[in-house]
Amino acid sequence: MRFNTFVGIFLGFSAILFAFYIEGGDMSKLILPAPLIIVIGGTLMAGMASTSWKVFKKLFVLVWLSFFPRKYDRKFIALQLLEFSLHSRKDGMLVLEKRLRDSRHPYIRRWLQVGLDGVSLETFDNIFQLELDGLDFRHSENIALFHKLGGLSPTMGIIGTVMGLIQTMSSAGGSGDADQLVLSISVAFLATL
């Protein structure tokens, strides 16, 4: 896990909650189901509507990867490439066929396989340029989903607040209880928070 990501999120929320608490806030008032459903559910559904299902269904995997990214031992990979190079110079390219499974990185395995298939240098370059373009496109698509969700979330907060204020104003005429009215307004603003 990326430790700084976890610590940053934890300390950020802790600071906000602590400030709320020392100002006399009631923590139980911060977690109410209606604003959570409007903001989280509304953001996710608007995100689903604004992107393809292929991209949206990866959302939770992408969130997981942001906290627990795949790690590759770069030193090992560099040494393995050097070893493959030395073996191919000494014994020929075909000796690397037996070593394909030893490669821990999927792209190196693919490069070796294409090289062993005997393609020309130009074809080799074209194949991997297409591979890199596809990788770039896929990452851009995934990043765009998070940009959309980041833009939609505040909008859903405002929608939740407006809905709460409409509810508050519609009940203001009948009850006459000022305390209930103030409580309803605070619940309405919780969606913005």
C-alpha positions as CSV (number, residue, x, y, z in Angstrom):
1,M,0.0,0.0,0.0
2,R,1.2,3.5,-0.7
3,F,1.7,4.6,2.9
4,N,1.6,8.4,2.1
5,T,-1.8,8.0,0.4
6,F,-3.3,6.3,3.4
7,V,-1.7,8.7,5.9
8,G,-2.8,11.8,3.8
9,I,-6.4,10.6,3.6
10,F,-6.5,9.6,7.3
11,L,-5.0,12.8,8.6
12,G,-7.1,15.0,6.3
13,F,-10.4,13.4,7.6
14,S,-9.1,13.5,11.1
15,A,-8.3,17.2,11.0
16,I,-11.8,18.0,9.6
17,L,-13.5,15.8,12.2
18,F,-11.4,17.2,15.0
19,A,-12.1,20.8,14.1
20,F,-15.8,19.9,13.9
21,Y,-15.7,18.3,17.3
22,I,-13.8,21.1,19.1
23,E,-16.4,23.6,17.8
24,G,-19.0,21.5,19.6
25,G,-20.3,19.5,16.7
26,D,-22.1,16.2,17.2
27,M,-20.4,13.5,15.3
28,S,-23.6,11.5,14.9
29,K,-25.0,14.3,12.8
30,L,-22.3,13.9,10.1
31,I,-23.3,10.4,9.0
32,L,-26.9,10.5,7.7
33,P,-28.1,8.1,5.1
34,A,-30.0,10.4,2.8
35,P,-27.1,12.8,2.0
36,L,-24.8,9.8,1.6
37,I,-27.2,8.1,-0.9
38,I,-27.6,11.3,-2.9
39,V,-24.0,12.2,-3.1
40,I,-22.3,8.8,-3.3
41,G,-25.0,7.0,-5.2
42,G,-25.8,10.0,-7.4
43,T,-22.1,10.4,-8.3
44,L,-21.6,6.8,-9.1
45,M,-24.7,6.6,-11.3
46,A,-24.0,9.8,-13.1
47,G,-20.4,8.5,-13.6
48,M,-21.9,5.2,-15.0
49,A,-24.1,7.2,-17.4
50,S,-21.2,9.3,-18.6
51,T,-18.8,6.5,-19.5
52,S,-18.9,3.1,-21.0
53,W,-19.7,0.0,-18.9
54,K,-16.3,-1.4,-19.9
55,V,-14.5,1.4,-18.1
56,F,-17.0,1.9,-15.2
57,K,-16.9,-1.7,-14.1
58,K,-13.2,-1.4,-13.4
59,L,-13.8,1.5,-10.9
60,F,-13.3,-0.5,-7.7
61,V,-10.3,-2.4,-9.1
62,L,-8.7,1.0,-10.1
63,V,-9.4,2.4,-6.6
64,W,-7.7,-0.7,-5.1
65,L,-4.7,-0.3,-7.5
66,S,-4.4,3.3,-6.4
67,F,-3.7,2.1,-2.8
68,F,-2.0,-1.2,-3.7
69,P,-0.1,-0.6,-7.0
70,R,1.6,-3.5,-8.7
71,K,5.3,-3.5,-8.0
72,Y,8.0,-4.7,-10.2
73,D,11.6,-5.2,-9.2
74,R,13.3,-2.9,-11.7
75,K,16.8,-4.0,-10.7
76,F,15.8,-7.7,-11.2
77,I,14.2,-6.9,-14.6
78,A,17.3,-5.0,-15.8
79,L,19.6,-7.8,-14.7
80,Q,17.3,-10.3,-16.4
81,L,17.4,-8.4,-19.6
82,L,21.2,-8.3,-19.4
83,E,21.2,-12.0,-18.8
84,F,18.9,-12.7,-21.7
85,S,21.1,-10.5,-23.9
86,L,24.2,-12.4,-22.9
87,H,22.6,-15.8,-23.5
88,S,21.2,-14.8,-26.9
89,R,24.7,-13.6,-28.0
90,K,26.4,-16.7,-26.8
91,D,23.9,-19.4,-27.8
92,G,21.5,-17.7,-30.3
93,M,18.0,-16.3,-29.9
94,L,16.2,-19.7,-29.7
95,V,17.8,-20.4,-26.3
96,L,15.5,-17.7,-25.0
97,E,12.4,-19.7,-25.8
98,K,13.1,-21.8,-22.7
99,R,13.5,-18.7,-20.6
100,L,10.2,-17.0,-21.6
101,R,8.4,-18.2,-18.5
102,D,11.2,-16.9,-16.3
103,S,10.4,-13.3,-17.1
104,R,8.4,-11.6,-14.4
105,H,7.2,-8.7,-16.4
106,P,4.5,-9.3,-19.0
107,Y,5.8,-6.8,-21.6
108,I,9.3,-8.3,-21.6
109,R,7.7,-11.7,-22.1
110,R,5.8,-10.3,-25.0
111,W,8.8,-8.6,-26.5
112,L,10.8,-11.8,-26.3
113,Q,8.0,-13.8,-28.0
114,V,7.8,-11.3,-30.8
115,G,11.5,-11.3,-31.2
116,L,11.7,-15.1,-31.3
117,D,9.0,-15.1,-34.0
118,G,11.5,-13.5,-36.3
119,V,9.7,-10.3,-37.3
120,S,11.6,-7.5,-38.9
121,L,12.8,-4.6,-36.8
122,E,10.2,-2.3,-38.4
123,T,7.4,-4.7,-37.6
124,F,8.7,-5.1,-34.1
125,D,8.7,-1.3,-33.6
126,N,5.2,-1.0,-35.1
127,I,3.8,-3.8,-32.8
128,F,5.1,-2.1,-29.7
129,Q,4.1,1.4,-30.8
130,L,0.6,0.1,-31.1
131,E,1.0,-1.6,-27.7
132,L,2.1,1.7,-26.1
133,D,-0.7,3.6,-27.8
134,G,-3.2,1.1,-26.5
135,L,-1.8,1.4,-23.0
136,D,-1.9,5.2,-23.1
137,F,-5.5,5.2,-24.4
138,R,-6.6,2.7,-21.6
139,H,-4.9,4.8,-18.9
140,S,-6.4,8.0,-20.3
141,E,-9.9,6.4,-20.3
142,N,-9.5,5.3,-16.7
143,I,-8.2,8.7,-15.6
144,A,-11.1,10.4,-17.3
145,L,-13.5,8.4,-15.2
146,F,-12.0,9.8,-12.0
147,H,-12.0,13.3,-13.5
148,K,-15.7,12.9,-14.2
149,L,-16.5,11.6,-10.8
150,G,-14.5,14.4,-9.2
151,G,-16.6,16.9,-11.2
152,L,-19.9,15.2,-10.5
153,S,-19.6,14.8,-6.8
154,P,-19.9,18.5,-5.8
155,T,-22.8,18.8,-8.2
156,M,-24.6,15.9,-6.4
157,G,-23.8,17.7,-3.0
158,I,-25.5,20.8,-4.3
159,I,-28.5,18.8,-5.6
160,G,-28.8,17.1,-2.1
161,T,-28.6,20.5,-0.4
162,V,-31.3,22.0,-2.7
163,M,-33.5,19.0,-2.2
164,G,-33.1,19.3,1.6
165,L,-33.9,23.0,1.5
166,I,-37.0,22.4,-0.6
167,Q,-38.1,19.9,2.0
168,T,-37.3,22.4,4.8
169,M,-39.2,25.2,3.2
170,S,-42.2,23.1,2.3
171,S,-42.5,22.0,6.0
172,A,-41.8,25.5,7.4
173,G,-45.3,26.8,7.0
174,G,-47.0,24.0,9.0
175,S,-44.9,23.2,12.0
176,G,-44.0,26.5,13.5
177,D,-41.1,24.9,15.4
178,A,-38.0,27.0,14.8
179,D,-35.7,24.3,16.3
180,Q,-37.0,21.7,13.8
181,L,-36.5,24.2,11.0
182,V,-32.9,24.8,12.0
183,L,-32.2,21.1,12.2
184,S,-33.7,20.5,8.8
185,I,-31.4,23.2,7.3
186,S,-28.4,21.6,8.9
187,V,-29.3,18.2,7.4
188,A,-29.7,19.9,4.0
189,F,-26.2,21.4,4.2
190,L,-24.7,18.0,5.1
191,A,-25.0,16.9,1.5
192,T,-22.7,19.8,0.5
193,L,-20.2,18.7,3.1
